[in-house]
């Protein structure tokens, strides 16, 4: 089974994630991109002896700002070193910001949507 899993989608994805966990595994809920908040049978956590926790960055930044700051510094460092890179699904010129919002609202994007300050 899976030792660690992160769910950003929610909806129908969380229960299969929990079912795939290894004994003593850990799952983290980060968001609900699907728009649906899942409900899972608690007995799955019991029989897998696994844990499920949530991570909301806004609350994390408010209650543990020093840890949040260290996390951001580390991620930016990894990005600068080329160890990680964001997935950019689409770019739009600033003049087409409404199109960018429509693409997001219509769930027609993956990764980040970037507004550029040029006409391209």
C-alpha positions, 0 to 999 in steps of 0.5 A, a space after each residue: 500500500 501507499 505510505 503517504 498520499 496528498 489529496 487536493 481533489 476531494 470528491 470521489 478520490 479520497 476514499 480510494 486513496 484511504 483504501 490504498 493506504 499501507 498499514 500506518 500510512 498517512 493521508 493529507 487533505 489539502 483541498 477540494 478542487 472537484 468542488 465536492 467535500 468527501 465523506 469517508 467511512 471511519 472504519 477504513 482508518 481503523 482497519 488500516 491503522 492509518 491517519 488522515 489530516 488536513 492542511 489549510 495553509 491560511 490557518 497554518 500561516 496564522 497559527 505557526 507563522 515561523 514554520 510557514 515562513 520556513 516552508 516558503 523559504 525552502 520551497 522558493 530555494 528548491 525552485 531557484 535551484 531548479 529542483 522543482 518547477 510549477 506546472 503552467 497550464 495556460 498563460 493569458 495577457 493581462 488584457 485577457 484576464 476575463 478569459 483566464 477567469 472563465 477558463 478557471 471557472 469552466 475547469 478547462 485548465 490544469 496547473 497554474 494559470 499565469 497572467 502576463 504583462 505583455 500582449 502575447 
